[in-house]
Amino acid sequence: MRIVFNVYKECASNLNQEECRLYAFRILLPLYKVCQGFTGKAITDELEQLAEEVRDSIRDRS
């Protein structure tokens, strides 16, 4: 998951604001699930923190 979240963060940083809005739902849904604990798996605090950072950076760009 860490790799995927870092890819999301990198991709979002390369998108303009309109493109970021277009893909926001697809990117933010898995991040939201991790942040809220709806994954069905045990998630480390470090991974949850990374998901929150990526989520916030994408939200700020939208």
PDB file of N, CA, C and O in Angstrom, chain B, residues numbered from 101:
ATOM      1  N   MET B 101       0.811  -1.189   0.000  1.00  0.00           N
ATOM      2  CA  MET B 101       0.000   0.000   0.000  1.00  0.00           C
ATOM      3  C   MET B 101       0.857   1.258   0.000  1.00  0.00           C
ATOM      4  O   MET B 101       0.494   2.267  -0.603  1.00  0.00           O
ATOM      5  N   ARG B 102       1.970   1.191   0.664  1.00  0.00           N
ATOM      6  CA  ARG B 102       2.852   2.354   0.746  1.00  0.00           C
ATOM      7  C   ARG B 102       3.271   2.810  -0.656  1.00  0.00           C
ATOM      8  O   ARG B 102       3.295   4.006  -0.947  1.00  0.00           O
ATOM      9  N   ILE B 103       3.596   1.853  -1.510  1.00  0.00           N
ATOM     10  CA  ILE B 103       4.020   2.177  -2.873  1.00  0.00           C
ATOM     11  C   ILE B 103       2.873   2.825  -3.635  1.00  0.00           C
ATOM     12  O   ILE B 103       3.069   3.820  -4.333  1.00  0.00           O
ATOM     13  N   VAL B 104       1.699   2.270  -3.504  1.00  0.00           N
ATOM     14  CA  VAL B 104       0.528   2.809  -4.206  1.00  0.00           C
ATOM     15  C   VAL B 104       0.234   4.228  -3.737  1.00  0.00           C
ATOM     16  O   VAL B 104      -0.036   5.104  -4.558  1.00  0.00           O
ATOM     17  N   PHE B 105       0.283   4.465  -2.448  1.00  0.00           N
ATOM     18  CA  PHE B 105      -0.006   5.799  -1.931  1.00  0.00           C
ATOM     19  C   PHE B 105       1.036   6.810  -2.403  1.00  0.00           C
ATOM     20  O   PHE B 105       0.693   7.949  -2.719  1.00  0.00           O
ATOM     21  N   ASN B 106       2.293   6.406  -2.454  1.00  0.00           N
ATOM     22  CA  ASN B 106       3.329   7.311  -2.959  1.00  0.00           C
ATOM     23  C   ASN B 106       3.137   7.596  -4.444  1.00  0.00           C
ATOM     24  O   ASN B 106       3.399   8.708  -4.901  1.00  0.00           O
ATOM     25  N   VAL B 107       2.683   6.599  -5.198  1.00  0.00           N
ATOM     26  CA  VAL B 107       2.386   6.812  -6.621  1.00  0.00           C
ATOM     27  C   VAL B 107       1.223   7.787  -6.764  1.00  0.00           C
ATOM     28  O   VAL B 107       1.265   8.681  -7.609  1.00  0.00           O
ATOM     29  N   TYR B 108       0.189   7.623  -5.946  1.00  0.00           N
ATOM     30  CA  TYR B 108      -0.943   8.555  -5.964  1.00  0.00           C
ATOM     31  C   TYR B 108      -0.460   9.978  -5.701  1.00  0.00           C
ATOM     32  O   TYR B 108      -0.860  10.916  -6.391  1.00  0.00           O
ATOM     33  N   LYS B 109       0.385  10.127  -4.718  1.00  0.00           N
ATOM     34  CA  LYS B 109       0.883  11.457  -4.356  1.00  0.00           C
ATOM     35  C   LYS B 109       1.683  12.065  -5.498  1.00  0.00           C
ATOM     36  O   LYS B 109       1.525  13.246  -5.810  1.00  0.00           O
ATOM     37  N   GLU B 110       2.534  11.273  -6.117  1.00  0.00           N
ATOM     38  CA  GLU B 110       3.346  11.757  -7.231  1.00  0.00           C
ATOM     39  C   GLU B 110       2.478  12.107  -8.435  1.00  0.00           C
ATOM     40  O   GLU B 110       2.679  13.145  -9.065  1.00  0.00           O
ATOM     41  N   CYS B 111       1.528  11.257  -8.751  1.00  0.00           N
ATOM     42  CA  CYS B 111       0.634  11.528  -9.882  1.00  0.00           C
ATOM     43  C   CYS B 111      -0.180  12.794  -9.649  1.00  0.00           C
ATOM     44  O   CYS B 111      -0.313  13.627 -10.546  1.00  0.00           O
ATOM     45  N   ALA B 112      -0.713  12.937  -8.465  1.00  0.00           N
ATOM     46  CA  ALA B 112      -1.526  14.106  -8.149  1.00  0.00           C
ATOM     47  C   ALA B 112      -0.702  15.388  -8.223  1.00  0.00           C
ATOM     48  O   ALA B 112      -1.227  16.436  -8.599  1.00  0.00           O
ATOM     49  N   SER B 113       0.558  15.321  -7.877  1.00  0.00           N
ATOM     50  CA  SER B 113       1.395  16.523  -7.938  1.00  0.00           C
ATOM     51  C   SER B 113       1.686  16.930  -9.380  1.00  0.00           C
ATOM     52  O   SER B 113       2.031  18.083  -9.641  1.00  0.00           O
ATOM     53  N   ASN B 114       1.549  15.990 -10.321  1.00  0.00           N
ATOM     54  CA  ASN B 114       1.805  16.295 -11.728  1.00  0.00           C
ATOM     55  C   ASN B 114       0.540  16.673 -12.498  1.00  0.00           C
ATOM     56  O   ASN B 114       0.616  17.029 -13.673  1.00  0.00           O
ATOM     57  N   LEU B 115      -0.618  16.598 -11.849  1.00  0.00           N
ATOM     58  CA  LEU B 115      -1.875  16.946 -12.496  1.00  0.00           C
ATOM     59  C   LEU B 115      -2.211  18.405 -12.233  1.00  0.00           C
ATOM     60  O   LEU B 115      -1.889  18.949 -11.176  1.00  0.00           O
ATOM     61  N   ASN B 116      -2.866  19.038 -13.213  1.00  0.00           N
ATOM     62  CA  ASN B 116      -3.351  20.384 -12.934  1.00  0.00           C
ATOM     63  C   ASN B 116      -4.628  20.276 -12.112  1.00  0.00           C
ATOM     64  O   ASN B 116      -5.098  19.169 -11.846  1.00  0.00           O
ATOM     65  N   GLN B 117      -5.190  21.397 -11.711  1.00  0.00           N
ATOM     66  CA  GLN B 117      -6.321  21.385 -10.785  1.00  0.00           C
ATOM     67  C   GLN B 117      -7.541  20.679 -11.393  1.00  0.00           C
ATOM     68  O   GLN B 117      -8.224  19.929 -10.695  1.00  0.00           O
ATOM     69  N   GLU B 118      -7.818  20.906 -12.658  1.00  0.00           N
ATOM     70  CA  GLU B 118      -8.969  20.275 -13.305  1.00  0.00           C
ATOM     71  C   GLU B 118      -8.793  18.760 -13.401  1.00  0.00           C
ATOM     72  O   GLU B 118      -9.729  18.007 -13.133  1.00  0.00           O
ATOM     73  N   GLU B 119      -7.608  18.320 -13.778  1.00  0.00           N
ATOM     74  CA  GLU B 119      -7.338  16.885 -13.857  1.00  0.00           C
ATOM     75  C   GLU B 119      -7.407  16.242 -12.478  1.00  0.00           C
ATOM     76  O   GLU B 119      -7.894  15.121 -12.333  1.00  0.00           O
ATOM     77  N   CYS B 120      -6.928  16.941 -11.485  1.00  0.00           N
ATOM     78  CA  CYS B 120      -6.956  16.421 -10.120  1.00  0.00           C
ATOM     79  C   CYS B 120      -8.399  16.205  -9.670  1.00  0.00           C
ATOM     80  O   CYS B 120      -8.708  15.198  -9.032  1.00  0.00           O
ATOM     81  N   ARG B 121      -9.278  17.141 -10.000  1.00  0.00           N
ATOM     82  CA  ARG B 121     -10.698  16.974  -9.662  1.00  0.00           C
ATOM     83  C   ARG B 121     -11.299  15.782 -10.389  1.00  0.00           C
ATOM     84  O   ARG B 121     -12.124  15.061  -9.829  1.00  0.00           O
ATOM     85  N   LEU B 122     -10.890  15.574 -11.628  1.00  0.00           N
ATOM     86  CA  LEU B 122     -11.417  14.490 -12.437  1.00  0.00           C
ATOM     87  C   LEU B 122     -11.092  13.126 -11.822  1.00  0.00           C
ATOM     88  O   LEU B 122     -11.932  12.226 -11.819  1.00  0.00           O
ATOM     89  N   TYR B 123      -9.885  12.979 -11.308  1.00  0.00           N
ATOM     90  CA  TYR B 123      -9.434  11.704 -10.760  1.00  0.00           C
ATOM     91  C   TYR B 123      -9.544  11.616  -9.236  1.00  0.00           C
ATOM     92  O   TYR B 123      -9.204  10.587  -8.652  1.00  0.00           O
ATOM     93  N   ALA B 124     -10.006  12.660  -8.601  1.00  0.00           N
ATOM     94  CA  ALA B 124     -10.015  12.715  -7.131  1.00  0.00           C
ATOM     95  C   ALA B 124     -10.785  11.561  -6.507  1.00  0.00           C
ATOM     96  O   ALA B 124     -10.311  10.965  -5.540  1.00  0.00           O
ATOM     97  N   PHE B 125     -11.961  11.231  -7.033  1.00  0.00           N
ATOM     98  CA  PHE B 125     -12.755  10.168  -6.423  1.00  0.00           C
ATOM     99  C   PHE B 125     -12.009   8.845  -6.450  1.00  0.00           C
ATOM    100  O   PHE B 125     -11.975   8.131  -5.448  1.00  0.00           O
ATOM    101  N   ARG B 126     -11.416   8.516  -7.575  1.00  0.00           N
ATOM    102  CA  ARG B 126     -10.701   7.238  -7.699  1.00  0.00           C
ATOM    103  C   ARG B 126      -9.481   7.175  -6.789  1.00  0.00           C
ATOM    104  O   ARG B 126      -9.124   6.106  -6.293  1.00  0.00           O
ATOM    105  N   ILE B 127      -8.856   8.302  -6.577  1.00  0.00           N
ATOM    106  CA  ILE B 127      -7.660   8.332  -5.737  1.00  0.00           C
ATOM    107  C   ILE B 127      -8.038   8.414  -4.261  1.00  0.00           C
ATOM    108  O   ILE B 127      -7.429   7.744  -3.427  1.00  0.00           O
ATOM    109  N   LEU B 128      -9.026   9.220  -3.937  1.00  0.00           N
ATOM    110  CA  LEU B 128      -9.351   9.468  -2.538  1.00  0.00           C
ATOM    111  C   LEU B 128     -10.115   8.328  -1.867  1.00  0.00           C
ATOM    112  O   LEU B 128     -10.010   8.163  -0.652  1.00  0.00           O
ATOM    113  N   LEU B 129     -10.870   7.547  -2.613  1.00  0.00           N
ATOM    114  CA  LEU B 129     -11.648   6.472  -1.994  1.00  0.00           C
ATOM    115  C   LEU B 129     -10.782   5.469  -1.233  1.00  0.00           C
ATOM    116  O   LEU B 129     -11.076   5.198  -0.069  1.00  0.00           O
ATOM    117  N   PRO B 130      -9.723   4.902  -1.834  1.00  0.00           N
ATOM    118  CA  PRO B 130      -8.898   3.971  -1.044  1.00  0.00           C
ATOM    119  C   PRO B 130      -8.184   4.657   0.121  1.00  0.00           C
ATOM    120  O   PRO B 130      -7.993   4.054   1.177  1.00  0.00           O
ATOM    121  N   LEU B 131      -7.794   5.909  -0.071  1.00  0.00           N
ATOM    122  CA  LEU B 131      -7.153   6.639   1.021  1.00  0.00           C
ATOM    123  C   LEU B 131      -8.127   6.846   2.169  1.00  0.00           C
ATOM    124  O   LEU B 131      -7.759   6.695   3.334  1.00  0.00           O
ATOM    125  N   TYR B 132      -9.360   7.189   1.846  1.00  0.00           N
ATOM    126  CA  TYR B 132     -10.387   7.371   2.867  1.00  0.00           C
ATOM    127  C   TYR B 132     -10.608   6.078   3.650  1.00  0.00           C
ATOM    128  O   TYR B 132     -10.716   6.098   4.876  1.00  0.00           O
ATOM    129  N   LYS B 133     -10.674   4.960   2.938  1.00  0.00           N
ATOM    130  CA  LYS B 133     -10.901   3.676   3.604  1.00  0.00           C
ATOM    131  C   LYS B 133      -9.794   3.368   4.610  1.00  0.00           C
ATOM    132  O   LYS B 133     -10.066   2.877   5.706  1.00  0.00           O
ATOM    133  N   VAL B 134      -8.561   3.653   4.243  1.00  0.00           N
ATOM    134  CA  VAL B 134      -7.437   3.413   5.154  1.00  0.00           C
ATOM    135  C   VAL B 134      -7.510   4.379   6.333  1.00  0.00           C
ATOM    136  O   VAL B 134      -7.317   3.974   7.479  1.00  0.00           O
ATOM    137  N   CYS B 135      -7.783   5.635   6.063  1.00  0.00           N
ATOM    138  CA  CYS B 135      -7.830   6.635   7.131  1.00  0.00           C
ATOM    139  C   CYS B 135      -8.944   6.348   8.135  1.00  0.00           C
ATOM    140  O   CYS B 135      -8.794   6.618   9.327  1.00  0.00           O
ATOM    141  N   GLN B 136     -10.046   5.808   7.660  1.00  0.00           N
ATOM    142  CA  GLN B 136     -11.187   5.550   8.532  1.00  0.00           C
ATOM    143  C   GLN B 136     -11.214   4.129   9.087  1.00  0.00           C
ATOM    144  O   GLN B 136     -12.073   3.805   9.908  1.00  0.00           O
ATOM    145  N   GLY B 137     -10.292   3.284   8.653  1.00  0.00           N
ATOM    146  CA  GLY B 137     -10.218   1.930   9.184  1.00  0.00           C
ATOM    147  C   GLY B 137     -11.192   0.954   8.562  1.00  0.00           C
ATOM    148  O   GLY B 137     -11.583  -0.022   9.202  1.00  0.00           O
ATOM    149  N   PHE B 138     -11.595   1.204   7.312  1.00  0.00           N
ATOM    150  CA  PHE B 138     -12.562   0.344   6.636  1.00  0.00           C
ATOM    151  C   PHE B 138     -11.917  -0.621   5.649  1.00  0.00           C
ATOM    152  O   PHE B 138     -12.550  -0.995   4.662  1.00  0.00           O
ATOM    153  N   THR B 139     -10.699  -1.026   5.886  1.00  0.00           N
ATOM    154  CA  THR B 139     -10.004  -1.887   4.929  1.00  0.00           C
ATOM    155  C   THR B 139     -10.213  -3.368   5.199  1.00  0.00           C
ATOM    156  O   THR B 139     -10.034  -4.187   4.298  1.00  0.00           O
ATOM    157  N   GLY B 140     -10.583  -3.722   6.405  1.00  0.00           N
ATOM    158  CA  GLY B 140     -10.718  -5.124   6.757  1.00  0.00           C
ATOM    159  C   GLY B 140      -9.387  -5.767   7.108  1.00  0.00           C
ATOM    160  O   GLY B 140      -9.321  -6.975   7.338  1.00  0.00           O
ATOM    161  N   LYS B 141      -8.338  -4.976   7.150  1.00  0.00           N
ATOM    162  CA  LYS B 141      -7.001  -5.454   7.503  1.00  0.00           C
ATOM    163  C   LYS B 141      -6.449  -4.577   8.615  1.00  0.00           C
ATOM    164  O   LYS B 141      -6.913  -3.460   8.843  1.00  0.00           O
ATOM    165  N   ALA B 142      -5.462  -5.104   9.290  1.00  0.00           N
ATOM    166  CA  ALA B 142      -4.763  -4.301  10.299  1.00  0.00           C
ATOM    167  C   ALA B 142      -3.796  -3.363   9.577  1.00  0.00           C
ATOM    168  O   ALA B 142      -2.925  -3.810   8.830  1.00  0.00           O
ATOM    169  N   ILE B 143      -3.959  -2.078   9.804  1.00  0.00           N
ATOM    170  CA  ILE B 143      -3.135  -1.063   9.159  1.00  0.00           C
ATOM    171  C   ILE B 143      -2.241  -0.424  10.211  1.00  0.00           C
ATOM    172  O   ILE B 143      -2.705  -0.048  11.288  1.00  0.00           O
ATOM    173  N   THR B 144      -0.958  -0.303   9.892  1.00  0.00           N
ATOM    174  CA  THR B 144      -0.034   0.317  10.830  1.00  0.00           C
ATOM    175  C   THR B 144      -0.306   1.813  10.925  1.00  0.00           C
ATOM    176  O   THR B 144      -0.875   2.412  10.012  1.00  0.00           O
ATOM    177  N   ASP B 145       0.100   2.399  12.021  1.00  0.00           N
ATOM    178  CA  ASP B 145      -0.062   3.842  12.210  1.00  0.00           C
ATOM    179  C   ASP B 145       0.719   4.615  11.150  1.00  0.00           C
ATOM    180  O   ASP B 145       0.273   5.661  10.679  1.00  0.00           O
ATOM    181  N   GLU B 146       1.874   4.097  10.784  1.00  0.00           N
ATOM    182  CA  GLU B 146       2.707   4.754   9.775  1.00  0.00           C
ATOM    183  C   GLU B 146       1.988   4.811   8.426  1.00  0.00           C
ATOM    184  O   GLU B 146       2.015   5.838   7.748  1.00  0.00           O
ATOM    185  N   LEU B 147       1.355   3.719   8.044  1.00  0.00           N
ATOM    186  CA  LEU B 147       0.627   3.662   6.779  1.00  0.00           C
ATOM    187  C   LEU B 147      -0.617   4.552   6.823  1.00  0.00           C
ATOM    188  O   LEU B 147      -0.953   5.206   5.835  1.00  0.00           O
ATOM    189  N   GLU B 148      -1.281   4.573   7.946  1.00  0.00           N
ATOM    190  CA  GLU B 148      -2.447   5.443   8.101  1.00  0.00           C
ATOM    191  C   GLU B 148      -2.033   6.910   8.004  1.00  0.00           C
ATOM    192  O   GLU B 148      -2.736   7.718   7.397  1.00  0.00           O
ATOM    193  N   GLN B 149      -0.905   7.246   8.595  1.00  0.00           N
ATOM    194  CA  GLN B 149      -0.403   8.619   8.540  1.00  0.00           C
ATOM    195  C   GLN B 149      -0.043   8.995   7.104  1.00  0.00           C
ATOM    196  O   GLN B 149      -0.338  10.108   6.671  1.00  0.00           O
ATOM    197  N   LEU B 150       0.586   8.090   6.362  1.00  0.00           N
ATOM    198  CA  LEU B 150       0.918   8.349   4.967  1.00  0.00           C
ATOM    199  C   LEU B 150      -0.359   8.570   4.156  1.00  0.00           C
ATOM    200  O   LEU B 150      -0.414   9.483   3.332  1.00  0.00           O
ATOM    201  N   ALA B 151      -1.379   7.753   4.378  1.00  0.00           N
ATOM    202  CA  ALA B 151      -2.651   7.910   3.670  1.00  0.00           C
ATOM    203  C   ALA B 151      -3.261   9.277   3.965  1.00  0.00           C
ATOM    204  O   ALA B 151      -3.793   9.926   3.064  1.00  0.00           O
ATOM    205  N   GLU B 152      -3.189   9.712   5.200  1.00  0.00           N
ATOM    206  CA  GLU B 152      -3.717  11.028   5.562  1.00  0.00           C
ATOM    207  C   GLU B 152      -2.937  12.146   4.884  1.00  0.00           C
ATOM    208  O   GLU B 152      -3.532  13.117   4.418  1.00  0.00           O
ATOM    209  N   GLU B 153      -1.618  12.024   4.823  1.00  0.00           N
ATOM    210  CA  GLU B 153      -0.790  13.036   4.160  1.00  0.00           C
ATOM    211  C   GLU B 153      -1.126  13.132   2.677  1.00  0.00           C
ATOM    212  O   GLU B 153      -1.283  14.228   2.139  1.00  0.00           O
ATOM    213  N   VAL B 154      -1.235  11.979   2.019  1.00  0.00           N
ATOM    214  CA  VAL B 154      -1.556  11.960   0.596  1.00  0.00           C
ATOM    215  C   VAL B 154      -2.955  12.521   0.371  1.00  0.00           C
ATOM    216  O   VAL B 154      -3.166  13.325  -0.537  1.00  0.00           O
ATOM    217  N   ARG B 155      -3.900  12.101   1.187  1.00  0.00           N
ATOM    218  CA  ARG B 155      -5.286  12.592   1.088  1.00  0.00           C
ATOM    219  C   ARG B 155      -5.322  14.116   1.221  1.00  0.00           C
ATOM    220  O   ARG B 155      -5.986  14.794   0.437  1.00  0.00           O
ATOM    221  N   ASP B 156      -4.617  14.645   2.199  1.00  0.00           N
ATOM    222  CA  ASP B 156      -4.614  16.095   2.424  1.00  0.00           C
ATOM    223  C   ASP B 156      -3.947  16.837   1.272  1.00  0.00           C
ATOM    224  O   ASP B 156      -4.413  17.906   0.879  1.00  0.00           O
ATOM    225  N   SER B 157      -2.869  16.292   0.728  1.00  0.00           N
ATOM    226  CA  SER B 157      -2.198  16.968  -0.380  1.00  0.00           C
ATOM    227  C   SER B 157      -3.073  16.985  -1.622  1.00  0.00           C
ATOM    228  O   SER B 157      -3.060  17.963  -2.371  1.00  0.00           O
ATOM    229  N   ILE B 158      -3.834  15.920  -1.856  1.00  0.00           N
ATOM    230  CA  ILE B 158      -4.740  15.873  -3.001  1.00  0.00           C
ATOM    231  C   ILE B 158      -5.918  16.804  -2.770  1.00  0.00           C
ATOM    232  O   ILE B 158      -6.344  17.515  -3.680  1.00  0.00           O
ATOM    233  N   ARG B 159      -6.434  16.799  -1.572  1.00  0.00           N
ATOM    234  CA  ARG B 159      -7.570  17.670  -1.243  1.00  0.00           C
ATOM    235  C   ARG B 159      -7.178  19.132  -1.416  1.00  0.00           C
ATOM    236  O   ARG B 159      -7.989  19.929  -1.887  1.00  0.00           O
ATOM    237  N   ASP B 160      -5.968  19.500  -1.052  1.00  0.00           N
ATOM    238  CA  ASP B 160      -5.512  20.882  -1.174  1.00  0.00           C
ATOM    239  C   ASP B 160      -5.383  21.311  -2.628  1.00  0.00           C
ATOM    240  O   ASP B 160      -5.557  22.488  -2.947  1.00  0.00           O
ATOM    241  N   ARG B 161      -5.081  20.368  -3.508  1.00  0.00           N
ATOM    242  CA  ARG B 161      -4.924  20.692  -4.918  1.00  0.00           C
ATOM    243  C   ARG B 161      -6.263  20.783  -5.642  1.00  0.00           C
ATOM    244  O   ARG B 161      -6.353  21.435  -6.682  1.00  0.00           O
ATOM    245  N   SER B 162      -7.288  20.153  -5.121  1.00  0.00           N
ATOM    246  CA  SER B 162      -8.598  20.136  -5.790  1.00  0.00           C
ATOM    247  C   SER B 162      -9.349  21.416  -5.589  1.00  0.00           C
ATOM    248  O   SER B 162     -10.465  21.562  -6.087  1.00  0.00           O
TER     249      SER B 162
END
